[in-house]
């Protein structure tokens, strides 16, 4: 019987790791960094040179490793909360042991740091900071109002801007997209806190929806959306008025639908949908780079 259980756990390991490290999210991260290099740094005609650029490839792999390690440590500290919030998606302690998860976390962080050693000491310093902040977030900040949301959002923005640091080009345009990533990530993190109120409250978390209430948390999102739309308008008028049409179609109109749905949202299912919608908006933002 014991052998059957062990065999079953081993056979399910690849799928469990796929879910644990949020593989689709890692693909989006990699896709984003390549898009930044090709469309914002360019020229686009040299796309194949970017795909074979050793420094960029090492940076992408490093970012993926650290992000994957962050997902692992986050789930490691959230086992008890996830039993309530996401019982069907619980992996650590079921399909993967806590010890194995911690080993994978350490190995992935180590790889994420080693991979950028030949590239840049400044990027290495940023990666070290990211490793520390992801651990601090998972261990403490995630359970605090706003601060945890800000840390994740800053790291999301840094994953965009680090490409500008690598190539030392197009810093201003890439900074605009980093701000976009920061704001959208911040909105999504607040939404996720709304989705997870039940489990978070049971374990004494003080996230924004618990500390300030759902209504006030929605107001925070509305203001974040206002700043985002203002940013897109200013960027378009300043750099390229044609981009305003792109942003209206790809981001602002969908954002209007998002806001309308958010006003009425009051269930876990509603907030789960909005969280996924946020991810779609972030992908639309990435794809808008094609038109610059």
N, C-alpha and C positions, 0 to 999 in steps of 0.2 A: 504493500500500500504506500509506504514511504517513498519507494523508488518511483512509483507512478506519479506521485505528487511532484517530486523533484524533476522528473522527465517532462511533466506538463509545464512546470515553471520555466524550464530551459527552452522548450519549444515556443512558448509565448514571449520570450525575452525580446526578440527583434521588434515585434509589434509594440510591446510595452515601452521600449526605448524610443521608438518612433513617436509615441504619444507623449512620453515624459519630456522629451526635448523640444516638443512642439515643432516637428520637422517642417510643416508648411510655413510657419512663421520664419524659420531660418532661411527658407527659400526666398521669402519676401525680402528679408534683410540683404541677402546676397544680390538679388535682382535690383534692389534699390541702389546699392553701391556701384554696381556695374552701369546702371542707367545714368547715375550722376557723372561718372567718368566719361561715358560715351556722349551724352547729350548736353551736359553743362560745361564740361571741360573740352571735349571734342578735339578736332573736328569729327563729325559723325562718320565721315568716309574712312576714318582710321579705326573703326569699331573693332576690327580683328586684332589690332595692336594692343588694345586695352584688354581683350580677352586672353591674350598671351603675355601680358605684362606681369612679370614675376612679383614685383612689389605690390601691385594691386591684388593679385591672387593670394598672396600671403596675408594682406590686410583683411580681405574678405574671409579667408579661413579662420583667421584670428578672431574676428568679430563674431563669427558663427560659434566658435568654441566657447567664448566667454558668455555669449547669450544662452547657449545650451546649458552651460554650468549654472547660470543664473536661474533658469527654469527648474533645474534639479534641486538647488538649495531652497528655492521658494516652496516647492512641493514637500521637501524634507521637513521644513518647519511648520507646514500647514496641514499635517496629516489629520490631526483631531478636528480642525475646522472643516477640512474637505469631506470628512465623513458625513457632515451635515449638509454642506453646500453642494458638493459634487460626489455623492457616494458611488455613482456608476463609473466615475472617471478616476477613482483612487488607484494609484499604481504602486507607490512606495509602501512597503509593508504587505502587499499582496503579490503582485507579479515580480517586483524587484525588492530585495531586502534593503533595509536602511543602510547597512554597512556598504553594500555594493554601490548604492546611490552616492554615498559620500566619497567613495573612491573615485567614481566617475566624475564627480564635481571637482575634485582636486586635480585629476589628470587633465580634464578639459581646460581648467584655468591655467595650468602649467603650460599646456600647448599654446593657448591663446597668448601667453606672454613670450614664449620662446619664438614663435613664428614672426613676431615683429622686431626682434632683436637686430636682424640685418637691415631693417628699413629705416627706423628713426627712433631716437631716444625719447623724443617728445611724445610720439605715439605710444611707446612703451609705458611712459608715465601715465598717459591717459588710460591705458588698459589696466594698469595697476589700480588707478583710482576707480575704474569701473568695477573691477573685481571686489574691491572693498565696499563700494556703495551697494552693489547687488547683495552682498552678504548682510550688510547693515540693514538694508531694506527688508530682506526676508526674515531676519532675526528680530527686528524691532520696529523700523519705520513704517512698515506696511500696516501696522495696527494703530497708527497715529493719523489724526486728521490732516489732510493736505500734504504734509511733509513727504510721506511715502509716494503719493501721486506725483509730486514735483520731481523727486529723485528719478523715478522711472522715466518721466517725460524728458528730463535733462539728458539722461543716457540715450534715449531714442534720438534726440536732436544731435548728440555727439556722434552717433553712428552714421549720421548723414554728413556732418561737417568734417569728420576725420578724413574724408576723401580730398577735401580742399587742402588740408594740412599735408597730405601725402604729395600732391602734385603742385602745391603752392600757386594755384590758379583759380580764377572765378570765385574768389572767396565770398564776395558780396552776394552773388546770385545763390550760391550754395547755402549761405547763411539764411537767406529768405526761406529756402526749402527746409532748412534745419528748424527754423521757427515754426513753420507749418507742421512739421513732424512733432515738435514739442507740444504745440497746442492740441493737435488731434489726439496725441497719446494721453495728454492730461484729461481731456474730455472722456476718453475711453476708460481711463483708470477710475474716474468718478462713477461712471456708469457701472463698471464691474463691482465697485463697492456697494452700489445700490442693489445689484443682483445678489450679493452675498451677505446682506444685512443679517439674516437669520443666524447663520453659523458664526459670523463675526461677533454679534452681540452676545451669544452664549459663552464666548471665550474672552470677554472683556475688552474687545477691540474698540478703539475710539476713532473709527473712520468718519469722514465728513457726514455721510447720511445718518450715522448713529449719533454723533455729537451735535450736529446742527439741524438734522432732519432732512427728509427727502425734498421738501419744497425749497429750502434754502440751497441744497446741493444742486437742484435744477437751475436756480438763479446763477450759481457759479458757472455752470455750463453755458447759459445764455450769454453771459459776459465774455466768456472765452470764445464763443462763436462770433460775437460782435468784433472782437479784436482780430480774429482770423479773417473775417470778410474785409475789414478795414485794411489789413496787411496786404491782401490780394489786390484790392483797388489801388492802393498806393504803389505797389510794385508794378502793376500794369501801366499806370499813368506815367510813372517815372522811367520805366525801361522800354515797354512795348505795349501800346494800347490794344494791339491785336490779341494779346494774351488775356485781356479782360473777357473777351467772348469765350475763350477756351475755359477759363475759370468759372464763368457763369454756368456753362453747360455741364462741365465735369465735376464741379465742386459746390458752387453756391446754390444751384437749384436742388441737388440732392440734399444739401445741408438744410434747406428749407423744409423738405419732407421729413428729415430727421427731427427737426425742431418741433414740427407739428405733431409727430408721433410721441415725442418726449413729453409734451404738455399733458397728454392723456395717460402716459405710462404709469402703472402702479403695481405691476406684478413682476415676479421673477422672470417669467416668460417674456414679458415686454422688454425688460432691461437686457436680457440675453440677446434678443433680436437687435436692439440698439447697439450692443457691443460689437456684434458681427457687422452691422451697418457701418460703424466707425472704421472697422478694418477695410471695408470696401472703399470708403472715402479716402483712406490713406493710399490705397492702391491707385485710385483715380488721380491723386496728387502726384504719385510717381509717374504715371503715364502722361501727365500733362507736360513733363519735361521734353517729350518728343517734339512738341510744337514750338519750343524756344529756339 
